[in-house]
Amino acid sequence: MVEEVKPRVKVPKSAAAGEVVTIKALISHSMESGQRKDKDGNLIPRKIINRFTCDLNGVNVIDVAIDPAVSTNPYFEFDARVDAAGEFKFTWYDDDGSVYEDVKPIAIG
């Protein structure tokens, strides 16, 4: 079975300069801890999203190290102050070396 990893983020379209906005980020991912066994008794290899970052205009907003105890489809909700229009860049790092990204613009208005 091929897993479809899909990032989803929710960012306001605009904010007043200096306003604090709420960001919501979720990624569809099975988050296999490496501690379960398959039907034949073999350990299923660990495969988790191990890091999540968000930057606004190249400046880090949040950087989270993720452990195997995090549930399937990890969800993060956090606040960010918006001083200027630009782009939020979201990045999820997978154990297998895959990197998933999403970018959302925000305007000052």
Secondary structure as the mmCIF struct_conf table of DSSP 4:
data_model
#
loop_
_struct_conf.conf_type_id
_struct_conf.id
_struct_conf.beg_label_comp_id
_struct_conf.beg_label_asym_id
_struct_conf.beg_label_seq_id
_struct_conf.end_label_comp_id
_struct_conf.end_label_asym_id
_struct_conf.end_label_seq_id
STRN STRN1 LYS A 6 LYS A 10
BEND BEND1 LYS A 13 LYS A 13
STRN STRN2 SER A 14 ALA A 15
TURN_TY1_P TURN_TY1_P1 ALA A 17 GLY A 18
STRN STRN3 GLU A 19 SER A 28
STRN STRN4 GLU A 32 GLU A 32
BEND BEND2 GLY A 34 GLY A 34
STRN STRN5 LYS A 37 LYS A 37
TURN_TY1_P TURN_TY1_P2 LYS A 39 ASP A 40
BEND BEND3 GLY A 41 GLY A 41
HELX_LH_PP_P HELX_LH_PP_P1 ASN A 42 ASN A 42
STRN STRN6 LEU A 43 LEU A 43
HELX_LH_PP_P HELX_LH_PP_P2 ILE A 44 ARG A 46
STRN STRN7 LYS A 47 LYS A 47
STRN STRN8 ILE A 49 LEU A 56
TURN_TY1_P TURN_TY1_P3 ASN A 57 GLY A 58
STRN STRN9 VAL A 59 ALA A 65
TURN_TY1_P TURN_TY1_P4 PRO A 68 ALA A 69
BEND BEND4 VAL A 70 VAL A 70
HELX_LH_PP_P HELX_LH_PP_P3 SER A 71 SER A 71
BEND BEND5 THR A 72 ASN A 73
STRN STRN10 TYR A 75 VAL A 82
BEND BEND6 ALA A 84 ALA A 85
STRN STRN11 GLY A 86 ASP A 94
TURN_TY1_P TURN_TY1_P5 ASP A 95 ASP A 96
BEND BEND7 GLY A 97 GLY A 97
STRN STRN12 VAL A 99 ILE A 108
#
